């Protein structure tokens, strides 16, 4: 059935590919005034002026009012299985104190009420797809997202230094992934590495190869906090002390190189990899990420809550690194409203609003390999969000 949605302004980003340069990110997008999105069967047929649409007398029209419509948001990094831990962890003291406060809580069962409330937060801000990372409650999370008509890349996270025998990808999937309906697993599941400091390098390489062979994105927390840099370069520090208790094998030796360089040496960086956080990236790191085509997923409010520092947004843009964004989890953020990440990125790096808008839409879709999302144009999924007024005012009308 054909349907139509009218709005005061529509910013479809039609024809845009992923934006990796300042020029692409910062350019004013085309704005359609008094326009209509025409859909059929859940996909876009046209974005056109209302004056043209009036000829389609038989098409039901929903007038959205004095709003601005944009493509549905892509939250490229979250952890919905931690939805029950809102406000439960140490804040502002850094990664090691935060994770020490998280560990006793992380095994508490995810409640359906907490999960449903978190999914409503995603839906309320216009999220069309989320890259969700977990290893315990994947079927529960997948079902809740499907019920809300939110797409998902279900990243199943590898952790630890115990290698399966033999070290093949089939042995890396957690039981929760194996419990997914077969069609959901085939369409939505992907492997992820927790981090370079917490996961055997062979495991990471095997997981990455599986994703590459199967056309899936690969995700890993990378260069997230100073403790990670210290641990990988020297094998010392607070993170080393914590990992020695329960994670590191006897005789472990640090690689002696910083995170991004180590990830490159392991073959983890390419255009199908989403490197999450990147707060500790140097100019050399940014150049490595850009040359490999790796996506950097920025979660600035989570970094602030934990106390890890802020990502070098301008440096990454100037290097040509593709940027997307995510909320991370409710154990390290106040909510799952991706517009708040957009605002934070705009303000912290003095960006035009069009730049983080692209990070949250067309770039997020490209990072997760979602050809049907990111823009509003014929053949794409008819998933759209309402651009908040404060952000809309920052995007001028098309001349």
N, C-alpha and C positions, 0 to 999 in steps of 0.2 A: 504494500500500500504506500502511495506517495503521501508525504507529509511536508510541512514547511514551518519554519521558525523565523519570526521577524524580530529584529533588534535595531536599536538606534545606531549601533556601530558593530561591524564584524571585522575582525583581523584574522583572516584565514591562513596567512603565511603560505599561501598557495604557490607552488613552483619553487619553493626554497628547499635546498638541501641542507645538510648539517653545516653549522657555522663554526669555523675553527680560527678565523682571523678577527682582529678588532674591526676591520671594515665590514665584514659580514655580520658580526654580532651587533654592532652599533648602528647599522643603517636603519633609517626609519621604515617600518613595515607599511605596506599598503593598507589603508583603512577604507572599508566600504561603509558609507553612511546610508542610513535607512535601507537596510538590506535584508535579504532572506536566504536562509539555508534550506534548500530543497533536498529531501531525503527519500529513499525508497529501500525498504527491507533492511534498515539500519545502516545504510551507506549513503554518502553524499552524492547527489546528482548534479547539483549546481549551487553556486553562491552568486546571487544576482541582485540588482536593485529592486526595491519593492515595486517600482513602476513597471518593470518587466513582468514581475510575478503576477500582477493583477490579471494578466491574460489567462492564468491557470485557474479558471473559475471553480473547477471540481476538486481542487486540492485543499484539504483541511489546513488551516493556518493557526498556529499558536503565536500570539503576540507576546514576546518576552518583556516588552516595555523599554524603559530608558536605560538599557544596559549595553555592555560591550561583550560580545562573544568571541572566544578564542578557541583553538584546538584543546581537546582534553589533555589534562596534565599527565606527565609520566614521572612518577616518583621512582627514581632509579635505585634507591637503596633504603630498605626498611627491615625491621625484625618484628613482625607481628606476634611471634610466639612470646615476646616479652611485654605484651600489651597490658598484663596485669601488674606491672612493676612501676607504674607511674609514681614519681616522687619518692621512690624507695631507696635510691642509691645516694652515695656521697657526691656532692656537687662542688665543682670549682677547685678541687685539690689536685687534679692531674689523673692520668690514666690508671696508675697502679692502685691508688686508694679507691678509685671508682670501681675497678674490676674486683678488688677485694670485697667491696660491699655488695657487688652483684652476685658473686659465686654462690653464697649460701641461699640466694633467692631464686637463682635461675632454674633450679630443678623443681620449684613449686609448680603444680599443674596450672596450665593456662585455663582460665575460666571462660565459658562461652559468653558471659555477660561482658567481660573485659574485651574479648576479641570483637564482639559485635559493636561495642562502643568505638573501638579503634577503627573498624571498617567504616562506620558512619562518618568519622572524621575525614577519612579519605574521600568518601563520596560527597560530603558536603562542600568540599573545595573544588570539586570537578575532576578528581583523579580518574583517568581512564585506564591506567595500567601501573602496576607496582613491581619493582624488582625486589622480591622478598627473600630474605636469607634466614635459614633455619635448619634444624636437624632433628627436632623432636615432635613438633605438632603440625607437620606439613599437610597431612590430609585435612585436619580441622581448619587450618588457615585457607587452604585451597577452596574448600566448600563455602566458607564465609564470604570470600571474595567473589566466587561465582554467583552466589545468591544476590550479591549487590551489583552484579554486572560490571565488575571491575576485573580487567585482565591481569594476569600475573605471570612473571617469570619466576619459577620456584627454584631458587638457588639452594642446593643442599650442600652444607658446609663441611669441609674436611678439616679435621683438627687432630693434633697429636703427632708423636714421633714413632708410633708403632706401625711398622709397615705390614700390610697384608702379604701373605705368601700364596701365590705369586703377587707382585704389586701391579695388578691390573685394575682397570676402571670399574669392572663389575663388583669388585670387593670394596669400593669406596662408598657406595650408596648406603645411607643409613636405613634402618628398618622403616622409618616413617616414609621415606621415598618409595620403598617397595610396596607400601600399603596404599599408594595412590591408585585410582582407577587407571587401567592401562592406557586409555586414550589421553588422560590428563598427563601422565608421565611422558608419553610420546610427544605431546605438543608443548609442554610447559616446563619440564624439569631440566635443570642444568647443574653442573658441579661448580663449587666455589672453594677457594682456599680461605681459611680464617685469616691468617697473616703469615709473613715470612718467619716470625719469631716463634710461632706456635705450631707449625706444621712441617712435617718432613719434606725436604726439597724434592725427593722422588715422588711423594704423594702429589705435591703441587704440579709437577711436570706431567704426571699421568692424568690428573684431572684436567689440566689445560689441553692436553692432546685430545681427550675425549670431546671436549667442547668444540675444538677446532674441527675435528672430523665430522661432528654432527651439526655443525652450523649454529651452535649455541654461544651466547656470551659467557665469559668467564669473569668472575668477580673476586676481588681480594682487597682487604684493608691494607693500605700501603702508605708508608711515611706519615703515619697518623699522629705520632707524639714523640717528644724528645727521648723518652725511655727506649723506644724502638730503635732509634738511631744509635744510641749508646750501646745497647745490647748487641746489635748486629756488627758494629765496628770494633767493640772492645770485649764483648762477652761479660761485661760488668754492669753494675747499677741495680736499682731497685727492681726492675723487671727481671733481670737475671736471678736475683735472690728469690723472687716469687716463683718463677718457672722451675727453678731447681728443686722445689719441694714436690711438685706433682707432674711436671711435663717433660723436662729435659732428660735425655738418656745419659747414662754414666759416660764420662769422657767426652761430652759434647764440646766442640770447638766452634766459636763464632766464625762466620765467613770473613770478617775483617773488612767488609765494604758496606757502604750505606744502602738503605733499602731499595731505592729505584735502580741503582746499578746492579744490585744483587738480583732483583727481579728480571732485569734484562739478561744477565748471565744465565739464568735458569730458563730462558726462552718463554717467559710469561707475558711479555709485552707485545701486543699488536692491536689492530683495529677492532678485534673482538673481545678485548679485555677492558673491564671497568675497574679502574684503580680508585678505591674509595678513600676519601679524606685529603691526602696529599698536603697536609698542613706544613710538613717539614721539607718540602721540595725546595731545592736550590735552583739557581739558573741552569746548572749542568743537568740536574734532574729534569727540569722542564724541557730542555732540549732533547733528552732521551725519550721522554714521553711523546713529544711532538713528532720526532723522527719515526717512531714505531707506530704512530696512529692511535696509541692508547687513549682511552677516554678517562678523564678525571671526574669523579662524582664528588661534588662538594656538599658537605652537610654542616654549614657554619654554626647553626645554633647548637647542634650536638657537641661540636668542638668547644663552644663556649661553656656549655653546661658542665662538661667533664673538666675543662680547664686545660686544654691541649694547645691553645694558640689558634690563630686564624689562618686559613689557606692564603697563599700569595696570589690572589686572583689576577691582578694586573700582570704579574710576571708570567703566569701561565698563559694568559691571553696573548701577550706580546710574543711568546715563544711559539704560538700556534697550536697549543694543546686544546683538543675538543673538550668542552666542559658541559656536564649535565649536573643535576642536583637531586638530593634526597633528604628525607627527614631523619633517617636513622630510626632508633627505637624510642618508645616511651620510657625506657629506662635511662635515656640520655637526652630527652627533649621534652618540651612542655606540651606539644600537640603534634599532630600529623598533617597540619595545614601547610601544603607546599608553598602557598602564597607568602607565608612568613619567611621561608628560605629565600624566595625571590626578593622580598623587601630587604632582608639582611644583606644579600649579595649586592643589591643596588646601593645600599647605604655604605657598606664597609669599603667598597671599591670605587665609589662615585661613578657608577655605571648608569647609562640611560636605561630606562625600564625595559626597552626592547631586548636588551642583552640577556638578562636573567629570564625573561619570558621565553626566549628561544632555547635557553638551557633547559627549561622545564617542559618543553614541548618537542620541537623538531629534533633537538640534540639528544634528549632523553630517549626518544623513539629510535634514533639511529644507533645510540650506544647499546640498546637492548635488541637491535635487529628487528624492529617492528615496522615493516613497510606499510602497514595499514593505518598507522597513527602518526601524529606529529603535525599534520596540516589538515585543513578543511578544503578538500578539492575532490572532483569526481573520482569515485572508486575507493576513497578512503572511508574508514569507519566514521559514522556520524556521531562522534563523541566530542562534545564541546563543554567549555567551562565559562563561568562568568568572571571576567576580569574585574577585580575590585576597583572602585572608583579612584582611589588614590594612585593606583598604578595606571589606570586608563588616562588620567589627566596628564601623565608624563609622556604619553604617546600622541603626537600631534596628528591632526587630520591630514590626509594626503592632499598635497597641493594640486 
